[in-house]
Amino acid sequence: MELKLPKSFTVDRATWLRGNTNGATLLDEEGCRCCVGFLARDMGHSDTEMFCRSTLTDLSYENANLPSGLADADEETGAIYAVNDDDSLTDGQREATLTRLFADIGVEVRFVGDRHPTSE
């Protein structure tokens, strides 16, 4: 599948799944999504396609065609996933780092709304 990244996308803090080292998903059973899940939605993927999937490669994108940061997680290429799931970061640190990492691949990310009551 050809990768077409949007110029920008929005993450709603109330439904943002982050700081989860137990295997985050693009979309979980409670309707929460990781930052890449918000990106994938804006790329045209349905909730059904994203449900309980972990990465863009699970949506039929070739790892080799993904920009650094969005390829399947490893130290070099999975920085966006790693930062989203790092439970040692505050939300402020996570947002600042993700903003920079997405900017590095030409995508603007906006964080809106209030934090979920169970987050920091």
Contacts in CASP RR format, 6 or more apart in sequence:
PFRMAT RR
TARGET T0000
AUTHOR 0000-0000-0000
METHOD contacts of the structure
MODEL  1
MELKLPKSFTVDRATWLRGNTNGATLLDEEGCRCCVGFLARDMGHSDTEM
FCRSTLTDLSYENANLPSGLADADEETGAIYAVNDDDSLTDGQREATLTR
LFADIGVEVRFVGDRHPTSE
1 59 0 8 1.000
1 60 0 8 1.000
1 61 0 8 1.000
1 62 0 8 1.000
2 65 0 8 1.000
3 56 0 8 1.000
3 61 0 8 1.000
3 65 0 8 1.000
3 66 0 8 1.000
3 67 0 8 1.000
4 43 0 8 1.000
5 39 0 8 1.000
5 43 0 8 1.000
5 67 0 8 1.000
5 105 0 8 1.000
5 106 0 8 1.000
5 107 0 8 1.000
6 39 0 8 1.000
6 42 0 8 1.000
6 43 0 8 1.000
6 107 0 8 1.000
7 106 0 8 1.000
7 107 0 8 1.000
7 108 0 8 1.000
8 107 0 8 1.000
8 108 0 8 1.000
8 109 0 8 1.000
8 110 0 8 1.000
9 38 0 8 1.000
9 39 0 8 1.000
9 41 0 8 1.000
9 42 0 8 1.000
9 107 0 8 1.000
9 108 0 8 1.000
9 109 0 8 1.000
9 110 0 8 1.000
10 38 0 8 1.000
10 42 0 8 1.000
10 109 0 8 1.000
10 110 0 8 1.000
10 111 0 8 1.000
10 112 0 8 1.000
11 35 0 8 1.000
11 38 0 8 1.000
11 109 0 8 1.000
11 110 0 8 1.000
11 111 0 8 1.000
11 112 0 8 1.000
12 38 0 8 1.000
12 112 0 8 1.000
12 113 0 8 1.000
13 91 0 8 1.000
13 111 0 8 1.000
13 112 0 8 1.000
13 113 0 8 1.000
13 114 0 8 1.000
13 115 0 8 1.000
13 116 0 8 1.000
13 119 0 8 1.000
14 113 0 8 1.000
14 114 0 8 1.000
14 115 0 8 1.000
14 116 0 8 1.000
15 31 0 8 1.000
15 32 0 8 1.000
15 33 0 8 1.000
15 116 0 8 1.000
16 32 0 8 1.000
16 33 0 8 1.000
16 34 0 8 1.000
16 35 0 8 1.000
16 38 0 8 1.000
16 111 0 8 1.000
16 116 0 8 1.000
16 119 0 8 1.000
17 24 0 8 1.000
17 25 0 8 1.000
17 28 0 8 1.000
17 32 0 8 1.000
17 33 0 8 1.000
17 34 0 8 1.000
18 24 0 8 1.000
18 34 0 8 1.000
18 35 0 8 1.000
18 84 0 8 1.000
18 85 0 8 1.000
18 91 0 8 1.000
18 94 0 8 1.000
18 119 0 8 1.000
19 84 0 8 1.000
19 85 0 8 1.000
19 86 0 8 1.000
19 87 0 8 1.000
19 89 0 8 1.000
19 94 0 8 1.000
20 34 0 8 1.000
20 85 0 8 1.000
20 87 0 8 1.000
21 85 0 8 1.000
21 86 0 8 1.000
21 87 0 8 1.000
23 54 0 8 1.000
23 85 0 8 1.000
24 34 0 8 1.000
24 54 0 8 1.000
24 81 0 8 1.000
24 84 0 8 1.000
24 85 0 8 1.000
25 33 0 8 1.000
25 34 0 8 1.000
25 50 0 8 1.000
25 51 0 8 1.000
25 52 0 8 1.000
25 53 0 8 1.000
25 54 0 8 1.000
26 33 0 8 1.000
26 34 0 8 1.000
26 36 0 8 1.000
26 37 0 8 1.000
26 40 0 8 1.000
26 45 0 8 1.000
26 50 0 8 1.000
26 51 0 8 1.000
26 53 0 8 1.000
26 54 0 8 1.000
26 55 0 8 1.000
26 58 0 8 1.000
26 59 0 8 1.000
27 33 0 8 1.000
27 37 0 8 1.000
27 47 0 8 1.000
27 50 0 8 1.000
27 51 0 8 1.000
27 52 0 8 1.000
27 53 0 8 1.000
28 52 0 8 1.000
29 51 0 8 1.000
29 52 0 8 1.000
31 47 0 8 1.000
32 116 0 8 1.000
33 41 0 8 1.000
33 50 0 8 1.000
34 81 0 8 1.000
34 84 0 8 1.000
34 85 0 8 1.000
35 80 0 8 1.000
35 84 0 8 1.000
35 98 0 8 1.000
35 109 0 8 1.000
36 55 0 8 1.000
36 56 0 8 1.000
36 70 0 8 1.000
36 80 0 8 1.000
36 81 0 8 1.000
36 84 0 8 1.000
37 45 0 8 1.000
37 50 0 8 1.000
39 107 0 8 1.000
39 109 0 8 1.000
40 49 0 8 1.000
40 50 0 8 1.000
40 56 0 8 1.000
40 59 0 8 1.000
41 47 0 8 1.000
41 50 0 8 1.000
45 59 0 8 1.000
49 59 0 8 1.000
50 59 0 8 1.000
53 59 0 8 1.000
55 72 0 8 1.000
55 73 0 8 1.000
55 81 0 8 1.000
56 66 0 8 1.000
56 70 0 8 1.000
57 63 0 8 1.000
57 66 0 8 1.000
57 71 0 8 1.000
57 72 0 8 1.000
63 71 0 8 1.000
63 72 0 8 1.000
64 71 0 8 1.000
66 77 0 8 1.000
67 105 0 8 1.000
68 76 0 8 1.000
68 77 0 8 1.000
68 78 0 8 1.000
68 79 0 8 1.000
68 104 0 8 1.000
68 105 0 8 1.000
69 77 0 8 1.000
69 78 0 8 1.000
69 79 0 8 1.000
69 80 0 8 1.000
69 81 0 8 1.000
69 101 0 8 1.000
69 105 0 8 1.000
70 77 0 8 1.000
70 78 0 8 1.000
70 80 0 8 1.000
70 81 0 8 1.000
70 105 0 8 1.000
71 77 0 8 1.000
71 78 0 8 1.000
72 78 0 8 1.000
72 81 0 8 1.000
73 81 0 8 1.000
73 82 0 8 1.000
75 82 0 8 1.000
79 101 0 8 1.000
80 98 0 8 1.000
80 101 0 8 1.000
80 102 0 8 1.000
83 89 0 8 1.000
83 94 0 8 1.000
83 97 0 8 1.000
83 98 0 8 1.000
83 101 0 8 1.000
84 94 0 8 1.000
84 98 0 8 1.000
86 94 0 8 1.000
89 97 0 8 1.000
90 120 0 8 1.000
91 115 0 8 1.000
91 119 0 8 1.000
91 120 0 8 1.000
95 111 0 8 1.000
98 109 0 8 1.000
99 109 0 8 1.000
99 111 0 8 1.000
102 108 0 8 1.000
102 109 0 8 1.000
END
